[in-house]
Structure formats: structure tokens, C-alpha cells
Amino acid sequence: MSPDPAPGADPAPEGMTLARAGDLPLKGRDEPSSWGRRLLIAAVLIWFAALILIPGAALVRQAFAKGWQPLASALAEPAVRRAFVMSLGITLVATVVNTVFGIAMALVLVRQRFFGRTLIDGVVDMPFAVSPIVAGLMLIVLYGPDSPVGGWLESRGFQVIYALPGMVLATMFVTVPFVVRELVPILRELGEEYEQAAHTLGAGRWRTFWSVTLPSIRWGVAYGVTLTVARCLGEFGAVLVVSGNVIGHTQTATLYIAEGIDSFHPEGAYAASLVLAAASFLLLVGMDLVRHRLEGAREVEP
């Protein structure tokens, strides 16, 4: 039964309930909230534009300052082509290895219990905290020609530092966490119920992984791979330390950019920078668009 209206109060409109009345906004409530939202949005957009959009637009403007022809000529130089081939080769190897072992490490950290698991779970993030230059120095200490391991390898004709293997190791070091950190929270949220059900139905470990686990984490793997590729293409510090930056032999695209700026020949540096930035942007945005489209297609399926 609804309470009687207080003396002198206007009767409530027909059909009005206390629940609906409670949903009505109070006078003046929206104004400060709306202004607060607008200020927050403006602050975020200004911060994002100052750090990302404006520098990116400045790079594009500078790259095309003299038109298409100088840009195309710079990208056609043999040194630029060799640098990009070197970067793509290192990216391919580092991405494949870190994807395979990243999936394995994520499964071990989530599904297994062993002494030191918490320590490893924390140490896997070390490449995020350690400067890439420090990472390169650690590799030199371990695999350099004056170290026991490096000297032993070089005596058998296998050079690590100032050669391609050292550059691959440095790139793998700085990109270790991406796949792992994308998959660990997904695996924890999924739990083990579906995998246990597959085991109960007679599926082996490999069949369970390919049929149950991998399809459930595929978007996490895709995001981890995308971030790994983008980071590999843009790696500079660790590769600089271990490569020696020998033009035509151990010079990647990022090292070519730095060399072009230092030698006061920035045309090639602008062109290479634009290609790297565009590749990373297309990778990240393209992956997000594909994911949203596939998720939307699944939602409309009957």
C-alpha cells in the first residue's frame, strides 16, 4: 500500500512509484558531473595528443617535407634495405621463440606449483624495469670474447657478441614478458574445469592443449605476439650495445636511424622512422579491429 501524501503536497502522477521517483535526477546534480567529465576527457585528450599525436604528426610532416621522391629514394638505398631485412629477421626469430616459451611459461606459472614460482613470476617482468642498455651489457659480460662462455664459443667458430646471435638474444630478452603477461591473467580466469573435463573424456595433454587451452587463450596470444613484434621492430638500446653497429652487417633499422641523425643525413632516418611507426600502428590497430569484428560476429550468431 502506498503511503498517503503529506498535507499540502501535490499528489504524485498516476503510475509513479517510489522506485521510479528515486531514479529522477536531483536539480542541479548533472551540471557539476557533466563539467567534471568534460574536464577529464579534455585533460586525457590533451595528454595523449602531446605525447603521441603531435609528435607523430611532426614526424609525418618532416618525412614528407620535400615530397614523395626524396622519401622513396631514401627507402631504396641498399643500406636501408639491409637494415630492414636485418630487423625483420631478428623480429621473426625472437617472436617465434618468445611466443612458444611464453605460452609454456604462462602455463607453468598458473597450472604448476613448485619452489621458487613466486620469484620467477616476479623476475619475468625484469625486462620492463631494466634499461635495455643494461641488458646488452649483461649479455656482453656473459657472452663477450673475454668471458669464459664467449671465449669457449668463439674458439669453436661461433661468435655471439657483435654478431647476429647476440642481437637476437638481446631482442628476445627485452620482449620476454609480453606473451607471458597477456596469458597469465587469462589462464587464471579460465581455471582448469574445461581441461579437466577433456581429460575425463579421454583426451591427452597435447589434445587438450590444442583443442581446449589454445582456443581459449588465442586472443591473448595474438595480443602478446603483436606487442612482441612491435617491440622487436623498435628495439634500440640492447641491440646497440651487443651489435657494434657495423653498416651492412649488424645494423638494424633503428640503428640506421640513429646513425643517420648523428651523421647529419636525416632523410633516410625520417623515412625509416615513418615506416617503423606505421608498421607498429597498423599492427596494434589492425589486431584490435579484427578482434572486435570477430567478437561482434559471434554475438549476432543465433
Residue pairs with C-beta under 8 A, 6 or more apart in sequence:
2 18
5 11
5 12
12 21
56 277
59 270
59 273
59 274
59 277
60 274
62 270
63 71
63 270
63 271
63 273
63 274
64 71
66 267
70 267
71 267
71 270
71 271
71 274
73 267
74 80
74 267
74 268
74 270
74 271
74 272
75 81
75 268
75 271
75 272
75 275
77 268
78 248
79 247
79 248
79 251
79 256
79 268
80 253
80 256
80 268
80 271
80 272
82 248
82 251
83 251
83 252
83 253
83 255
83 256
83 272
84 253
84 272
84 275
86 164
86 167
86 250
86 251
86 252
86 253
87 232
87 233
87 252
87 253
87 254
89 164
90 164
90 167
90 168
90 171
90 232
90 239
90 252
91 171
91 229
91 232
91 233
93 168
93 172
94 168
94 171
94 172
94 175
94 228
94 232
95 175
95 225
95 228
95 229
95 232
97 172
98 172
98 175
98 176
98 178
98 179
98 228
99 179
99 221
99 224
99 225
99 228
102 176
102 178
102 179
102 180
102 183
102 224
103 179
103 183
103 217
103 221
105 124
105 180
106 179
106 180
106 183
106 184
106 187
107 183
107 187
107 213
109 117
109 120
109 121
109 124
109 180
109 184
110 184
110 187
110 188
111 187
111 192
121 184
124 176
124 177
124 180
124 181
125 177
125 181
127 135
127 173
127 174
127 175
127 176
127 177
128 177
131 237
132 170
132 174
132 235
132 236
132 237
132 238
132 239
132 241
133 237
133 238
133 240
133 241
135 170
135 173
135 174
135 237
135 238
135 241
136 170
136 237
136 238
136 239
136 240
136 241
136 242
137 241
139 160
139 161
139 166
139 169
139 170
139 173
139 238
139 241
139 242
140 147
140 161
140 241
140 242
141 147
142 149
142 150
143 149
143 150
143 153
143 160
143 161
143 166
143 169
144 150
144 161
145 151
145 154
145 159
145 161
150 160
150 161
153 159
153 160
154 160
158 165
159 165
160 166
160 169
161 242
162 242
162 243
162 244
162 246
162 250
163 250
164 250
166 242
166 243
167 239
167 242
167 243
167 250
167 252
169 242
170 235
170 238
170 239
170 241
170 242
170 243
171 232
171 235
171 238
171 239
173 238
174 231
174 235
174 238
175 228
175 231
175 232
175 235
178 224
178 227
178 228
178 231
179 221
179 224
179 225
179 228
180 224
181 224
182 220
182 221
182 223
182 224
182 227
183 217
183 220
183 221
183 224
186 216
186 217
186 220
187 217
190 216
190 217
194 212
194 216
195 208
195 212
195 213
198 207
198 208
198 211
198 212
199 208
203 211
203 212
214 221
219 291
222 287
222 291
223 287
226 283
226 284
226 287
227 284
229 283
230 279
230 280
230 283
230 284
233 253
233 254
233 276
233 279
233 280
234 254
234 276
234 280
235 252
235 254
236 254
236 255
236 258
239 252
239 254
239 255
240 255
240 258
243 250
243 251
243 252
243 255
244 250
245 251
245 255
245 258
245 259
247 259
251 259
253 272
253 275
253 276
254 276
256 268
256 269
256 272
257 268
257 269
257 272
257 273
257 276
258 269
259 269
260 266
260 267
260 268
260 269
260 272
261 269
